Amino acid sequence: MLTSQILQSTIDGFREITGTDSAVYDINGKLIAQTGSIYGVDETALLNFASSALKEQSSGSFLFCKAYDEGEAEYIVVVRNANPEAKVAVNLIIFQLKNLMVAYKEKFDKDNFIKNLLLDNLLLIDIYNRAKKLHIDINVKRAVFIVEIQGHDSNAQETIKQLFQGRSKDFITTVDETNVIIIKEIKNTENPYLELVNCANDISRSVYEVGTDARVAYGTIVDEIKEVSKSYKEAKLALDVGKIFYADKKIVAYNNLGIGRLIYQLPLNLCRMFISEIFGSKSPEDFDEETLSTIYKFFENNLNVSETSRQLFIHRNTLVYRLDKLQKSTGLDLRVFDDAITFKIAMMVVKYMEYMEKMDY
């Protein structure tokens, strides 16, 4: 059903153009919108007309006429019968309401179709049939973006919608209260993933400009509409993996998740066994802040002792002492590539376990 704002705007515009006042009621006789001189309508006569099979009827100084949607009466339009052009006027309003109902229904049906497509709720035959009915291209390259807006800021959501306004082949929807989902058509055939990067940057920048933060994740490019749900699942995974392993990044792509993608798919029991094997009875949580900052900076500088000590503002021997101390407690020498890799993966596994345990609460 059309909103009262849309109906009021429609008859206000009609009054400005024609000078004719009108009112719109629902089929139960409840007033929804009206202009100017439409008052004193006989409610009993209106209700009798609503329940009758008549399409139009004169009642005193008013003309009643029904607006139908697929054979069902949806609205009653009322104009003053004293106007010799009343019948033309009421039919023009009804014609406009019919067009609005068709457009509204198509928009609603498209959004409903897109949501079910993302969630894999449609059979293959239904995907093609409904896409054809809704005039949605089937064989077009697309990718799915998920935008998680901090604080669920409605202004930021509106900003994203405006960013894609007028791009009739892109779709924006939501499947929950936290994320905005964009299905974007890819036009850059020479470097399609560059288009995704640019789009993600535009989204992130637009949200930042309205005073909030957002994390943007996107899946891979798919060739057919039936594969859109695949790109959506990839974007969701990228969003989760990004929160765990790449918290400092505002934009995360599924095809750049690295080892984080593998760890995210490990069973928790296997992770616990691995951590126990590496650290024994100790827990990585037992490391003090100084040790952790040393480890992260050492990795950041590609195991370079001199550069790490310089950036930490400590003597080289102090750094060597810390690494020796860590080796004694864990059995891993971070100056040795294999041990460094083992330790790095172990720390990522710990992050994953902590995240999943929080999700369980």
C-alpha positions as CSV (number, residue, x, y, z in Angstrom):
1,M,0.0,0.0,0.0
2,L,1.2,3.5,-0.8
3,T,2.2,5.7,2.1
4,S,0.1,8.6,3.2
5,Q,3.0,11.0,2.3
6,I,3.0,9.7,-1.3
7,L,-0.8,10.0,-1.6
8,Q,-0.8,13.5,-0.1
9,S,1.9,14.7,-2.4
10,T,0.0,13.3,-5.4
11,I,-3.2,15.1,-4.7
12,D,-1.4,18.3,-3.7
13,G,0.4,18.2,-7.0
14,F,-2.9,17.5,-8.8
15,R,-4.5,20.5,-7.1
16,E,-1.7,22.8,-8.1
17,I,-2.0,21.8,-11.8
18,T,-5.8,21.6,-12.1
19,G,-7.2,23.6,-9.2
20,T,-9.3,20.6,-8.2
21,D,-9.5,19.5,-4.5
22,S,-9.7,15.8,-3.7
23,A,-9.5,13.3,-0.9
24,V,-8.2,9.7,-0.7
25,Y,-9.7,7.1,1.6
26,D,-8.8,3.5,2.1
27,I,-11.3,0.8,1.2
28,N,-12.5,0.8,4.8
29,G,-13.5,4.4,4.7
30,K,-10.5,5.8,6.6
31,L,-9.3,9.2,5.4
32,I,-5.6,9.1,4.2
33,A,-5.1,12.4,2.4
34,Q,-7.1,15.4,1.4
35,T,-6.8,19.0,0.1
36,G,-8.8,22.2,0.5
37,S,-12.5,22.1,0.3
38,I,-13.1,18.3,0.7
39,Y,-15.1,18.2,3.9
40,G,-18.6,17.2,4.9
41,V,-18.4,13.8,3.2
42,D,-21.3,11.5,4.3
43,E,-19.4,8.6,6.0
44,T,-22.4,6.2,5.8
45,A,-22.7,6.8,2.1
46,L,-18.9,6.3,1.7
47,L,-19.0,3.0,3.6
48,N,-22.0,1.8,1.6
49,F,-20.1,2.6,-1.6
50,A,-17.0,0.9,-0.3
51,S,-18.8,-2.4,0.4
52,S,-20.8,-2.3,-2.9
53,A,-19.8,-3.6,-6.3
54,L,-20.0,-0.1,-7.8
55,K,-16.9,1.5,-9.3
56,E,-18.2,5.1,-9.0
57,Q,-21.2,6.8,-7.5
58,S,-22.5,10.3,-6.9
59,S,-23.5,11.2,-3.4
60,G,-24.8,14.6,-2.7
61,S,-22.2,17.1,-3.8
62,F,-19.5,14.5,-4.1
63,L,-18.3,11.9,-6.6
64,F,-16.9,8.7,-5.3
65,C,-14.6,6.5,-7.4
66,K,-12.6,3.4,-6.6
67,A,-9.0,2.8,-7.5
68,Y,-8.1,-0.9,-8.2
69,D,-5.0,-2.9,-8.0
70,E,-5.1,-6.3,-9.8
71,G,-8.9,-6.4,-9.6
72,E,-9.0,-5.5,-5.9
73,A,-10.3,-2.1,-4.7
74,E,-7.5,-0.3,-2.8
75,Y,-8.6,3.3,-2.5
76,I,-11.6,5.6,-2.8
77,V,-11.0,9.0,-4.4
78,V,-13.5,11.8,-3.7
79,V,-14.0,15.1,-5.6
80,R,-16.8,17.6,-5.6
81,N,-19.5,16.8,-8.0
82,A,-20.4,20.4,-8.6
83,N,-17.4,20.7,-10.9
84,P,-18.4,19.8,-14.5
85,E,-15.0,18.3,-15.0
86,A,-15.3,16.1,-11.8
87,K,-15.4,12.8,-13.6
88,V,-12.3,13.6,-15.7
89,A,-10.5,14.9,-12.6
90,V,-11.2,11.8,-10.5
91,N,-10.2,9.5,-13.3
92,L,-6.9,11.3,-13.8
93,I,-6.1,10.9,-10.1
94,I,-7.0,7.2,-10.2
95,F,-4.8,6.8,-13.3
96,Q,-1.9,8.3,-11.4
97,L,-2.6,6.1,-8.3
98,K,-2.6,3.0,-10.5
99,N,0.8,3.9,-12.0
100,L,2.1,4.6,-8.5
101,M,0.9,1.2,-7.2
102,V,2.5,-0.6,-10.1
103,A,5.8,1.2,-9.5
104,Y,5.7,0.7,-5.8
105,K,4.9,-3.0,-6.2
106,E,7.7,-3.5,-8.7
107,K,10.1,-1.8,-6.3
108,F,8.9,-3.9,-3.4
109,D,9.1,-7.1,-5.6
110,K,12.6,-6.3,-6.7
111,D,13.8,-5.8,-3.1
112,N,12.1,-9.0,-2.0
113,F,13.6,-10.9,-4.9
114,I,17.1,-9.5,-4.2
115,K,16.9,-10.5,-0.5
116,N,15.8,-14.0,-1.3
117,L,18.5,-14.2,-4.0
118,L,21.2,-13.3,-1.4
119,L,19.9,-15.7,1.1
120,D,19.7,-18.6,-1.3
121,N,15.9,-19.0,-0.8
122,L,15.0,-19.4,-4.5
123,L,15.1,-22.4,-6.9
124,L,17.1,-21.9,-10.0
125,I,14.0,-21.8,-12.2
126,D,12.4,-19.2,-10.0
127,I,15.6,-17.0,-10.2
128,Y,15.4,-16.8,-14.0
129,N,11.6,-16.4,-14.2
130,R,11.4,-13.7,-11.6
131,A,14.5,-11.8,-12.9
132,K,12.9,-11.8,-16.4
133,K,9.6,-10.6,-15.0
134,L,11.3,-7.8,-13.1
135,H,13.5,-6.8,-16.1
136,I,16.7,-7.7,-14.4
137,D,19.6,-8.7,-16.6
138,I,20.7,-12.3,-16.0
139,N,24.1,-12.5,-17.7
140,V,25.8,-9.4,-16.2
141,K,29.0,-9.3,-14.1
142,R,28.2,-8.3,-10.5
143,A,29.8,-8.3,-7.1
144,V,28.4,-7.9,-3.6
145,F,29.5,-5.3,-1.1
146,I,28.5,-5.4,2.6
147,V,28.8,-2.1,4.5
148,E,28.8,-2.4,8.3
149,I,28.1,1.1,9.7
150,Q,29.3,1.9,13.2
151,G,26.3,2.6,15.5
152,H,23.8,1.8,12.7
153,D,23.8,5.5,11.7
154,S,20.8,6.2,9.5
155,N,22.4,9.3,8.0
156,A,25.3,7.1,6.8
157,Q,22.8,4.6,5.3
158,E,21.1,7.4,3.5
159,T,24.4,8.6,2.2
160,I,25.2,5.2,0.7
161,K,21.8,5.1,-1.0
162,Q,22.4,8.6,-2.5
163,L,25.8,7.4,-3.7
164,F,24.2,4.8,-5.8
165,Q,21.0,6.8,-6.7
166,G,20.4,6.8,-10.4
167,R,22.4,3.6,-11.1
168,S,19.4,1.6,-12.1
169,K,21.3,-1.6,-12.5
170,D,22.8,-1.6,-9.0
171,F,20.7,-2.8,-6.1
172,I,20.8,-1.7,-2.4
173,T,19.0,-3.6,0.3
174,T,19.4,-5.0,3.9
175,V,18.8,-8.4,5.4
176,D,19.4,-7.4,9.0
177,E,19.7,-4.3,11.1
178,T,23.4,-3.8,11.0
179,N,24.5,-4.0,7.3
180,V,23.8,-2.3,4.0
181,I,24.2,-4.6,1.0
182,I,25.0,-3.4,-2.5
183,I,24.9,-5.6,-5.6
184,K,27.0,-3.7,-8.1
185,E,27.1,-4.2,-11.8
186,I,30.7,-4.3,-13.1
187,K,31.3,-2.2,-16.2
188,N,35.1,-2.1,-16.3
189,T,35.9,-5.1,-18.4
190,E,39.7,-4.4,-18.7
191,N,40.3,-4.2,-14.9
192,P,37.1,-5.1,-13.1
193,Y,38.7,-5.5,-9.7
194,L,40.0,-2.0,-9.9
195,E,36.4,-0.9,-10.2
196,L,35.6,-2.8,-6.9
197,V,38.5,-1.1,-5.1
198,N,37.4,2.4,-6.3
199,C,33.8,1.7,-5.3
200,A,34.8,0.5,-1.8
201,N,36.9,3.6,-1.4
202,D,34.0,5.8,-2.5
203,I,31.7,4.1,0.1
204,S,34.2,4.4,2.9
205,R,34.9,8.0,2.1
206,S,31.3,9.0,1.8
207,V,30.4,7.5,5.2
208,Y,33.4,9.1,6.9
209,E,32.3,12.5,5.5
210,V,29.1,12.3,7.5
211,G,31.0,11.7,10.7
212,T,31.0,8.0,11.2
213,D,33.0,4.9,10.4
214,A,32.2,1.9,8.3
215,R,33.8,-1.4,7.4
216,V,33.4,-2.4,3.8
217,A,33.8,-6.0,2.6
218,Y,33.2,-7.4,-0.9
219,G,33.2,-10.7,-2.6
220,T,34.5,-11.9,-6.0
221,I,32.9,-11.0,-9.3
222,V,30.3,-13.4,-10.6
223,D,29.0,-13.8,-14.2
224,E,25.4,-14.7,-13.7
225,I,22.6,-13.6,-11.4
226,K,22.3,-17.1,-9.9
227,E,25.8,-16.7,-8.5
228,V,25.1,-13.5,-6.6
229,S,24.6,-15.4,-3.4
230,K,28.1,-16.8,-3.7
231,S,29.6,-13.3,-3.8
232,Y,27.4,-12.3,-0.8
233,K,28.7,-15.3,1.3
234,E,32.3,-14.3,0.3
235,A,31.7,-10.7,1.4
236,K,30.2,-11.9,4.7
237,L,33.3,-14.1,5.3
238,A,35.6,-11.2,4.4
239,L,33.8,-9.0,6.9
240,D,34.2,-11.5,9.7
241,V,37.8,-12.4,8.9
242,G,38.7,-8.7,8.6
243,K,37.3,-8.1,12.1
244,I,39.5,-10.8,13.6
245,F,42.8,-10.5,11.7
246,Y,42.8,-7.1,10.0
247,A,41.0,-4.8,12.5
248,D,43.0,-1.8,11.3
249,K,41.6,-2.1,7.7
250,K,38.4,-0.3,6.8
251,I,38.1,-2.2,3.4
252,V,38.5,-6.0,3.1
253,A,38.3,-8.0,-0.1
254,Y,37.6,-11.7,-0.1
255,N,40.4,-12.4,-2.6
256,N,42.9,-10.8,-0.3
257,L,42.3,-12.6,3.0
258,G,45.5,-14.6,3.0
259,I,46.0,-17.1,5.7
260,G,43.2,-15.6,7.7
261,R,40.7,-17.3,5.4
262,L,42.2,-20.7,6.2
263,I,42.3,-20.2,10.0
264,Y,38.7,-19.0,10.0
265,Q,37.5,-22.3,8.7
266,L,39.4,-24.4,11.3
267,P,37.3,-26.3,14.0
268,L,37.9,-24.8,17.4
269,N,38.9,-28.2,18.9
270,L,41.7,-28.4,16.3
271,C,42.8,-24.9,17.2
272,R,43.0,-25.7,20.9
273,M,45.1,-28.7,20.2
274,F,47.5,-26.7,18.0
275,I,47.9,-23.9,20.7
276,S,48.5,-26.5,23.4
277,E,51.1,-28.1,21.1
278,I,52.9,-24.8,20.6
279,F,52.7,-23.2,24.0
280,G,52.1,-26.2,26.3
281,S,50.6,-25.2,29.6
282,K,51.3,-21.5,29.0
283,S,48.8,-19.2,27.3
284,P,49.6,-16.4,24.9
285,E,47.4,-14.2,27.1
286,D,50.2,-14.6,29.8
287,F,52.6,-12.5,27.6
288,D,53.1,-9.0,29.0
289,E,52.4,-5.9,26.9
290,E,56.2,-5.3,26.4
291,T,56.7,-8.8,25.0
292,L,53.7,-8.6,22.7
293,S,54.7,-5.2,21.3
294,T,58.2,-6.5,20.7
295,I,56.8,-9.5,18.8
296,Y,54.5,-7.5,16.6
297,K,57.1,-4.9,15.8
298,F,59.6,-7.7,15.0
299,F,57.1,-9.2,12.5
300,E,56.2,-5.8,11.1
301,N,59.9,-5.3,10.2
302,N,60.3,-8.7,8.6
303,L,62.4,-10.2,11.4
304,N,65.0,-7.4,11.1
305,V,66.7,-7.0,14.5
306,S,68.4,-3.6,13.8
307,E,65.3,-1.9,12.4
308,T,63.0,-3.3,15.1
309,S,65.3,-2.1,17.9
310,R,65.5,1.3,16.3
311,Q,61.7,1.7,16.1
312,L,61.3,0.5,19.6
313,F,64.0,2.9,20.8
314,I,65.9,0.1,22.6
315,H,69.4,-1.2,22.3
316,R,69.9,-4.1,19.9
317,N,71.2,-6.3,22.8
318,T,68.0,-5.5,24.7
319,L,65.9,-6.8,21.8
320,V,68.1,-9.9,21.6
321,Y,67.6,-10.5,25.3
322,R,63.8,-10.3,24.9
323,L,63.9,-12.8,22.0
324,D,66.1,-15.2,23.9
325,K,63.7,-14.9,26.9
326,L,60.8,-15.7,24.6
327,Q,62.7,-18.7,23.1
328,K,63.2,-20.1,26.6
329,S,59.6,-19.9,27.5
330,T,58.1,-21.2,24.2
331,G,60.9,-23.1,22.5
332,L,60.5,-20.9,19.4
333,D,63.3,-18.6,18.2
334,L,61.6,-15.8,16.2
335,R,64.9,-15.1,14.4
336,V,64.4,-18.5,12.6
337,F,62.0,-18.3,9.8
338,D,60.2,-21.6,10.5
339,D,59.7,-20.7,14.1
340,A,58.6,-17.2,13.3
341,I,55.9,-18.6,10.9
342,T,54.7,-21.0,13.5
343,F,54.5,-18.3,16.1
344,K,52.7,-15.9,13.8
345,I,50.1,-18.5,12.8
346,A,49.6,-19.4,16.5
347,M,48.9,-15.8,17.4
348,M,46.3,-15.6,14.6
349,V,44.7,-18.8,15.8
350,V,44.5,-17.3,19.3
351,K,42.7,-14.2,17.9
352,Y,40.3,-16.4,16.0
353,M,39.5,-18.5,19.1
354,E,38.9,-15.4,21.3
355,Y,36.6,-14.0,18.6
356,M,34.6,-17.2,18.3
357,E,34.3,-17.6,22.1
358,K,32.9,-14.0,22.3
359,M,30.4,-14.8,19.6
360,D,29.1,-17.7,21.7
361,Y,28.0,-15.4,24.5
